[in-house]
Every structure is written in structure tokens, then in C-alpha cells.
């Protein structure tokens, strides 16, 4: 009879680290379909995070959170 050890928990024991990463939110422009991440410490589009969501590619305000 094969030995059924609890290898499943051992394999995925360190996979909880992805929850610690602050990735911010993903935004998408409905006009040009450009997608980018907003938020977090190293936001490359920090000029566009003034509360009103504006697409950094086309300047449209027709932006949704994904």
C-alpha cells in the first residue's frame, strides 16, 4: 500500500507570500483598452492618481477598475 504523506501542504506552504505583495488595483481605459496598475509604493503613474482616474495613454476619463 502506498504511503500517503501530507506532501500537498508542504508544496504550497510558502505560497502565502503572494498575499503580502501590495499590487494596487488594475485600471483599464474603455476607449483605448490600455491597462495599468495603480496604487502601491512605486506607482509609475503617480501624477494620474489624483482621485479622478485618467488614462495615461489617451487622456480619457472613461476608466474602470478591474
Protein Blocks (a to p, Z undefined) as FASTA:
>chain_A
ZZdddfklmmmmmmmmmmmpcgbjadddfklopacdeedjklcklmlmnopacdfklopa
bdcdZZ
